[in-house]
Amino acid sequence: MALICVTGVSGRVGSTLVPQLVRAGHHVRCVGRAPERLSVGGVEVVEASLTDGGALARAVAGVDVVVHLAAQMVLGESSVERYYDVNVMGTLRLLEASVSQSVPVRQFVYASTDNTYDPAHAPREPITEDHPQFPGDYYGTSKVLCEQLVRNYQKLHGLNYTILRYGSVLAPNEAVALFRLDWVRGFLATHTTAGRRSNLWQLLAGGDDFLGALQEQIGDRTGNPALALTGPDGRPWAIHTSDVRDTVAGTLAAIDHPNAINQDFNIVGPRTTTFTEGATVIAKHYNLDLLTAHMPATLAFELSTHKATQLLDYHPHHDFDSTITTAQDPNPTPDYTPVTQGWIPTSDPRS
């Protein structure tokens, strides 16, 4: 079994991945700013920041595989310089640490994002791994830069890599808030207020008033009903949600798999989730009214998992209905770690 170093262990992917690695018999070294939040026995715990190259070198000493999940997702009030120091230079420090060992790391698994494809201008057909990467936001840009660093370290040092592009990763317990009026209002308000710091700013920056359109159609409706959104042509809005269990399954499939070496993969749910489907599922499970609002532009995209299916035998099982069914089960199987922080998904992974 391998010694696997995982960064970002307190996030939704890391906190679910680590116990499964342990159950699979791997030795796991957990790295994070607050690794004590991970309640898993039988693992090494190392506190290290992505801004501390020396601590990262100690964290990867002797490991076989690095799984790099840690990143700052939301720019928020951070300076752009600080943001890129964490995400891009942090990845550079971890790569340098990985190739500076007496016995170098044999595989560097990097968690990237569907944001590298620029979801605000996505094509109608499913997006494959060879789709151009021209992100329109800070987060997606940081991930593209990191992907290039990862590839360059393979060229420079022979460090084998695997790049995994996650979609909107969510744990079942937090999915229950999605596709409801309060969530949609929050989703639109968050992105509108963020301006250029939002990954959807190009969609929202055309002068259209999305919140105003919602208010005009829905008014001051209470009760938090299920709510679907459609664009001006009637096409439903859609985001490619990914149950964290599928995300972890895809990550596990890539670790030490010969077909994963020096490849990139979309690791997302079985299909995109339209707001119509999501709202219908929520209305069914929680006996809610189902409303529809028409927006001045359309957000809709889907990623193809064909490559991961063919090369890694990756078969995501959990559509949105399956995720909500798990959330309602009073005795679910312990295959994910419930998330406690609030979340307004932005088609990014929160690792």
Secondary structure by P-SEA (a helix, b strand, c coil): ccbbbbcccccaaaaaaaaaaaaabbbbbbbcccccccccccbbbbbbccccaaaaaaaacccccccccccccccccccaaaaaaacaaaaaaaaaaaaaccccccbbbbbbcccccccccccccccccccccccccaaaaaaaaaaaaaaaaaaaccccbbbbbbccccccccccccccaaaaaaaaaaaaaacccccccccccccccaaaaaaaaccccccccbbbbbccccbbbbcccccaaaaaaaaaaaccccccccccccccccccccaaaaaaaaaaaabbbbbbbbccbbbbbbbbcccccccccccccccaaaaaaaaacccccccbbbbcccccccccccc
